[in-house]
Amino acid sequence: MKLFYSLNSPYARKARIIIHELGLAKHVEDVLVSLPADDKFRVINPLGKIPALILDDGSAIYDSPVICEYLDELGGGKFIPRATLFADAKGKWRALTLQALGDGLADAVVRRNQEMRLPEDRRSAELIARQTRAIEGSFAAIERAVPKFPEEPTIGELAILSAIGYLDLRVPEDGWRTRYPQLARWLAKISERPSVMATKPPPA
Ligand SMILES: N[C@@H](CCC(=O)N[C@@H](CS)C(=O)NCC(=O)O)C(=O)O
C-alpha cells in the first residue's frame, strides 16, 4: 500500500506513528505530497487532503481517523481499545473522542495560521478570535484529562501529541507549557518514544 503524506501534517503523523509502532513499514510505500494537491492526487482523494492511503487493490482510504483504524486493525489493534463504558477512562469512546479533540485542535491551529498569513487588512479578527478560543479551550480540556491518560497511548493521545507538535512548529512562541504544566510533562515523556521521535516534523 502507499501512504500519501507530508512531513508536517499532524493528521498524517498519527498514521506514521502507528505504522512505526506496529511494524507495518515494510508494507507501506511513503509518497510525499506537496500542497495544494494536483489533479492526479485528487483522483485519490477528491478533497485534495493528506493523508490518504491506497491499498494494493487500488482502493483509497481517507481521512486520518479511517486510515488509523485500518492500520491499527491490520497491525493487531493496539491503538483503538475495545468498547467499554466511557467513564472508565480506558475504552474506545474515550480514545476516539480524544482523537476528535486533538484533530480539532490541529484544525483550529491550521485555520488560524492561514488567516494570520493574509495581509492585515484582509484578516478577520473574529475568525482569529474564534480559533484562538477553540485552541485555548482544547488545551484546558487536555490539561484536565492528562492525569487519566493511560501509560500506553491510544489513538487519542497520538492525536494530541501530533496537534501540539504542529503548534510548536508553527507558533513556537506560544508559551503553552507554562499555562499547562501537566501536559508539558506528559508531552516531554511521550516524545522519547522512538515512533514519536522518528515522525517529528523538521524545523520550519
Ligand atoms: N480531517 C482530515 C484533515 C486533513 C488535512 O486537513 N490535511 C491538510 C494537511 S495538514 C491538507 O491536506 N490540506 C490541504 C487542503 O486543505 O487543501 C484528516 O484527518 O485527514
The ligand as an SDF file (V2000), in Angstrom:
LIG
                    3D

 20 19  0  0  0  0  0  0  0  0999 V2000
   -9.7920   15.7060    8.5920 N   0  0  0  0  0  0  0  0  0  0  0  0
   -8.6470   15.4660    7.7450 C   0  0  0  0  0  0  0  0  0  0  0  0
   -7.7740   16.7180    7.7100 C   0  0  0  0  0  0  0  0  0  0  0  0
   -6.6150   16.5710    6.7340 C   0  0  0  0  0  0  0  0  0  0  0  0
   -5.9970   17.9110    6.3770 C   0  0  0  0  0  0  0  0  0  0  0  0
   -6.5950   18.9870    6.5570 O   0  0  0  0  0  0  0  0  0  0  0  0
   -4.7690   17.8610    5.8570 N   0  0  0  0  0  0  0  0  0  0  0  0
   -4.0940   19.0670    5.4040 C   0  0  0  0  0  0  0  0  0  0  0  0
   -2.5820   18.9460    5.5790 C   0  0  0  0  0  0  0  0  0  0  0  0
   -2.0820   19.0070    7.2520 S   0  0  0  0  0  0  0  0  0  0  0  0
   -4.3240   19.2130    3.9180 C   0  0  0  0  0  0  0  0  0  0  0  0
   -4.1920   18.2550    3.1960 O   0  0  0  0  0  0  0  0  0  0  0  0
   -4.6610   20.4290    3.4590 N   0  0  0  0  0  0  0  0  0  0  0  0
   -4.7870   20.7130    2.0720 C   0  0  0  0  0  0  0  0  0  0  0  0
   -6.0540   21.4390    1.7330 C   0  0  0  0  0  0  0  0  0  0  0  0
   -6.8980   21.6110    2.6320 O   0  0  0  0  0  0  0  0  0  0  0  0
   -6.1890   21.8180    0.5770 O   0  0  0  0  0  0  0  0  0  0  0  0
   -7.8740   14.2600    8.2790 C   0  0  0  0  0  0  0  0  0  0  0  0
   -7.9700   13.9830    9.4810 O   0  0  0  0  0  0  0  0  0  0  0  0
   -7.2210   13.5610    7.4870 O   0  0  0  0  0  0  0  0  0  0  0  0
  1  2  1  0
  2  3  1  0
  2 18  1  0
  3  4  1  0
  4  5  1  0
  5  6  2  0
  5  7  1  0
  7  8  1  0
  8  9  1  0
  8 11  1  0
  9 10  1  0
 11 12  2  0
 11 13  1  0
 13 14  1  0
 14 15  1  0
 15 16  2  0
 15 17  1  0
 18 19  2  0
 18 20  1  0
M  END
$$$$
